[in-house]
Amino acid sequence: MTRTIALANQKGGVGKTTTAINLAAFVGIAGHRVLLVDMDPQANATSSLGFDKRSGTPSIYDALVGGRSIDEVIVATENPRVDLLPATIQLAGAEIELVGILAREGRLARTLQPIRERYEFILIDSPPSLGLLTVNSLTAADGVLIPVQCEYLALEGLGQLVTTIDLIRDSLNPRLRVAGVILTMFDARTNLAQGVVEEVRGHFPSLAFETVIPRNVRLGEAPSFGKAIAQYDPQSRGAVAYARLADEFLRRIKASEG
């Protein structure tokens, strides 16, 4: 069975794309077929894996709006068993172009349908907003992973995101659930970071992952080389943390299926 998981947080800079890339890589290493979908017009997941995000490159935009076959757009990555549905800056125009399309909120779900059974997991990196592209990501998903930065105001806006998830579940996608909250950019040297961890776990006791992603220079360097951390520096603290997160994620999925 294919599991489609959107990573979402309308607050930017929380490690959403870093988590999408590296979770996909380690789930692939664990032996599962993964499709990473870049639904962010900034196309950072695309460029972070070494692909061209300039206009004119075949992308998710062409499949969503241009009628291009999704098979012509998907590319294999250097990560074992991980494919990418890339984005380009053209995707920014899709917000406007989709407005006039019938059942526009389900456009991504329909686009993915022909290739769903090829993958065990489809991970969607959604934009840092609650606009139509994010609504499409959530409408296509079975679950939502919410990355939360271990810094001041970490919970700001989460209530709005959870409300949006509830609205989409009620009106567009009844199977949608919050699959987990991931604490990112943790700095063990500060009391503030530890306080945020405790606060998030207090608000989401059953949803917060045990694994916490640390601040790590190597995680920041890897995208400039077009690589996931598993390839760039598999012994780094960031790589070890994402390997643990992938293991915990897969255990949660197995438990939910049992």
C-alpha positions, 0 to 999 in steps of 0.5 A: 500500500502506498503511503502519501505524506505531506510535510507542511508548516506555513512558517518558513525556515523550520527545516521542512525541506531538509527533513523531506530530502533526508527522510526520503533518502534514509527511507530509501536506504531502508529498502523502500521505494520513495517518490519525493514531490517538490511542491514548493516554487522555491524548488529547494528540494530540487536544487538540493538534490543537484537538479536544475530548478530554472524555468524550462526544465520539465517539472511538476508544473508541467504535469499539474497545469501543462498536461504533460505525462508525469512519467516524462517529469519524474527523475531518478536521484543518486539516492537508492530507490528515491525518485524526484518529481522536481519543481521550477520557479514556474510553479509560482504561477500555478497558484493563479492558473489553478484557480479556474480549474474544476476541482482544483484542490485535487489536481495533485492527487489526480496527477499522482494517481497513475504512478502511485502503486510504483512507490511505497512512500510519496513524500510531498515538500509543500510550500511555507504557506497555506495557499492552493499548492499546500491545499493540493499537497494536503488533499493528496496526502494520507498524513501530515508531518509537521517540522517545528524549529526548536526556537522561540515562537515555535508553536506560533501558527501551528494552531492555524495549520491544524485548523487548516488540516481539520478543514481539509479533512472535513471537506476534501480528504477524510483520510487526512491525519497528522502523522507526527511532529518533528523537532528540528534545529535543536541546540543542546547548549541552550535552555530555550531549545530544551524548553521548546521540546518540552512545550511541543511534547506537552501540546502533542504528547502522542504525535511528537517524535522521540528523535530530535534533529540537531543543528548541524553544519554538515546538514547545511552544507549538503544541499550546496553539493546537491546531496542528501546527508546520507551521501554527503557525510553519513557519519555526521550528527545530522545523518545519524539523527535522520537515520533514527527519524526514518527508523522511527517513522517506519516503525510508526507506519508499521504500528498503524497498519497493524 
